[in-house]
Amino acid sequence: PDHVHGFAPATIRRLLETTGWSGVSVRTAWKPLSADYVVEQLRHSNPALAPIARATTAIVPRPWRARPWPLPLGEMLVIARAAGR
């Protein structure tokens, strides 16, 4: 399962504004993920890259690897008001 449509910020803004939405705000959504989680996800999604990521994070102290870090992963937060509100 994956997203069917991906939008650039300017495109989603234009789409909402031309269909009657107002007060459109589009900004980067930061996702808090730990390095350990990222390495585990790479193991499944990109097995060739996972060993490199694992070796790189092995030199990082354990508390830092377990700590969630805010990462910009291409997601966005879109807020808008419906017409007439």
C-alpha positions as CSV (number, residue, x, y, z in Angstrom):
1,P,0.0,0.0,0.0
2,D,1.3,3.4,-0.9
3,H,0.0,6.9,-1.8
4,V,-1.8,7.1,-5.1
5,H,-1.0,10.8,-5.6
6,G,2.0,12.9,-4.6
7,F,1.8,16.7,-4.7
8,A,4.3,19.4,-4.8
9,P,3.5,22.2,-2.2
10,A,2.7,24.7,-5.0
11,T,0.4,22.2,-6.7
12,I,-1.6,21.2,-3.6
13,R,-1.9,24.9,-2.7
14,R,-3.2,25.8,-6.2
15,L,-5.6,22.8,-6.2
16,L,-7.2,23.8,-2.8
17,E,-7.4,27.5,-3.7
18,T,-9.0,26.9,-7.1
19,T,-11.6,24.6,-5.5
20,G,-12.7,27.2,-2.9
21,W,-10.5,26.5,0.1
22,S,-9.0,29.5,1.9
23,G,-6.3,30.2,4.3
24,V,-4.2,27.5,2.8
25,S,-1.0,26.8,4.7
26,V,1.5,24.3,3.4
27,R,4.7,23.4,5.3
28,T,7.2,20.6,5.9
29,A,6.1,17.9,8.2
30,W,8.9,16.6,10.4
31,K,8.7,13.0,11.4
32,P,10.4,11.9,14.6
33,L,12.3,8.7,14.0
34,S,15.2,7.0,15.8
35,A,18.3,5.9,14.0
36,D,17.6,2.3,15.1
37,Y,14.1,2.5,13.5
38,V,15.5,3.9,10.3
39,V,18.1,1.1,10.1
40,E,15.5,-1.5,10.7
41,Q,13.3,0.0,8.0
42,L,16.2,0.0,5.5
43,R,16.7,-3.7,6.2
44,H,13.3,-4.3,4.7
45,S,13.1,-1.6,2.0
46,N,16.8,-1.4,0.8
47,P,18.8,-4.4,2.0
48,A,21.9,-3.2,0.1
49,L,22.0,0.0,2.0
50,A,21.1,-1.4,5.4
51,P,24.6,-2.8,6.3
52,I,26.2,0.6,5.6
53,A,23.6,2.4,7.8
54,R,24.0,-0.2,10.5
55,A,27.8,0.2,10.4
56,T,27.5,4.0,10.5
57,T,25.1,4.0,13.5
58,A,27.3,1.5,15.4
59,I,29.7,4.3,16.3
60,V,26.8,6.4,17.7
61,P,26.1,6.1,21.4
62,R,23.1,3.9,22.2
63,P,21.0,6.7,23.8
64,W,21.4,8.8,20.7
65,R,20.4,6.0,18.4
66,A,17.3,5.4,20.4
67,R,16.3,9.1,20.6
68,P,13.7,10.3,18.0
69,W,15.2,12.9,15.7
70,P,12.9,15.1,13.6
71,L,13.5,14.3,10.0
72,P,12.1,16.0,6.9
73,L,11.1,13.0,4.7
74,G,9.2,14.8,1.9
75,E,5.9,14.9,3.8
76,M,3.9,18.0,4.2
77,L,1.3,19.4,6.5
78,V,-1.6,21.1,4.7
79,I,-4.2,23.2,6.6
80,A,-7.1,25.0,4.9
81,R,-10.5,26.4,5.7
82,A,-13.6,25.2,3.9
83,A,-15.4,27.8,1.8
84,G,-17.7,30.0,3.9
85,R,-16.0,29.3,7.2
